[in-house]
Amino acid sequence: MPLIEAARQPGRVALDNQMLIEAQRNLFRSFSGSSPAPSTPSRPITGGHCHRVPELTNMLARAADAAEEGPLSDFHLTDLEWYELEVAGGCMIAAR
């Protein structure tokens, strides 16, 4: 029985690691997008701008990814790259 347990251990570690990574990503997403963008009386549109730019970036990336012909037909983001784009947009919102 110890041999079977030893053989199963790497699988458990890999699953635990994957669950921890996903939990960390979710936590980071919640922090990066949760800070409201400051808006001052002299710049009332700043807050809206800081929310629109990441949204427009995502829309453009999706359109480029969906292109089946033309110069962007080879443009495709991996799951990790989509995550990075989402995080970068959330950081833009939080940094403003």
LINTA-V267224 format. One record per backbone hydrogen bond with DSSP energy under -0.5 kcal/mol. CO is the residue of the C=O (numbers start at 1). NH is the residue of the N-H. E is the energy in kcal/mol with one decimal. If there is no record, write none. Layout:
co: (CO,CO)
nh: (NH,NH)
e: (E,E)
This chain:
co: (1,2,3,4,5,6,8,9,10,11,12,13,14,15,16,17,18,19,20,21,22,23,24,25,26,27,28,29,31,31,32,40,41,43,43,45,46,47,48,48,49,51,52,53,54,55,56,57,58,59,60,61,62,63,64,70,72,74,78,79,80,81,82,83,84,85,86,87,88,89,90,91,92,93)
nh: (5,6,7,8,9,10,12,13,14,15,16,17,18,19,20,21,22,23,24,25,26,27,28,29,30,31,32,33,34,35,94,43,44,40,46,49,50,51,51,52,53,55,56,57,58,59,60,61,62,63,64,65,66,67,67,73,75,76,82,83,84,85,86,87,88,89,90,91,92,93,94,95,96,96)
e: (-2.2,-2.4,-1.9,-1.6,-1.4,-0.6,-1.8,-2.6,-2.5,-2.3,-2.8,-2.7,-2.4,-2.4,-2.4,-2.6,-2.2,-2.2,-2.4,-2.4,-2.4,-2.3,-2.6,-2.7,-2.1,-1.9,-3.1,-1.7,-0.9,-0.7,-0.6,-1.3,-0.5,-0.7,-1.3,-2.5,-2.4,-0.7,-0.7,-2.2,-2.4,-1.0,-3.1,-2.5,-2.2,-2.2,-2.6,-2.4,-2.4,-2.3,-2.6,-2.6,-1.8,-0.7,-0.8,-1.7,-1.7,-0.7,-2.3,-2.2,-2.5,-2.2,-2.3,-2.7,-2.7,-2.2,-2.2,-2.7,-1.9,-1.8,-2.5,-2.5,-1.0,-0.5)
